[in-house]
Amino acid sequence: MTTPPPDGLPVYRVLTGPDDAAFCRRVSEALEMGYRLHEGPSVTFDGERVIVAQAVVWPGA
């Protein structure tokens, strides 16, 4: 039996935001909690800045 993610978080999450240090910290925090990257990131440009999306999954989900 797998333990659930902490704080009632879902087993699958998509983190999004500008490609900056704050976004990298959010992904790093999810990895430190125990989440694993799901595939590679998606990247787009909104006309002003680069926006990134990264899916993470809880192990065993």
C-alpha positions in Angstrom: 0.0 0.0 0.0 1.3 3.4 -1.0 1.2 6.3 1.4 -0.9 9.2 0.1 0.7 12.6 -0.7 1.0 15.0 2.2 -1.5 17.7 3.2 -4.3 16.1 1.1 -2.6 17.0 -2.2 -3.7 15.1 -5.3 -1.5 12.2 -6.7 -1.3 14.1 -10.0 -0.4 17.7 -10.2 0.4 20.2 -13.0 2.6 23.0 -11.9 2.5 26.1 -14.2 4.0 29.5 -14.2 6.6 31.8 -15.7 10.0 30.2 -16.3 11.7 31.8 -13.3 13.4 30.9 -10.0 10.0 30.7 -8.2 8.7 28.1 -10.6 11.9 26.1 -10.3 11.5 26.2 -6.5 7.9 25.0 -6.7 9.0 22.0 -8.8 11.9 21.3 -6.5 9.6 21.4 -3.4 7.3 18.9 -5.0 10.3 16.6 -5.7 11.5 17.0 -2.2 8.0 16.0 -0.9 8.4 12.7 -2.9 6.6 13.5 -6.2 8.3 12.4 -9.4 8.4 14.2 -12.8 5.9 12.9 -15.3 7.4 13.2 -18.7 9.1 16.5 -19.7 7.9 20.0 -19.3 5.8 21.9 -21.8 6.9 25.4 -22.7 5.2 28.3 -24.5 5.6 32.0 -25.0 2.7 34.3 -24.1 4.1 37.3 -26.0 6.0 38.6 -23.0 7.5 35.7 -21.2 8.2 32.0 -21.3 5.5 29.9 -19.4 6.3 26.4 -18.3 4.1 23.5 -17.2 5.4 20.4 -15.5 3.4 17.4 -14.4 4.4 15.5 -11.2 2.9 12.3 -9.9 3.0 10.6 -6.5 5.0 7.3 -6.6 2.7 4.2 -6.8 -0.2 6.2 -8.1 
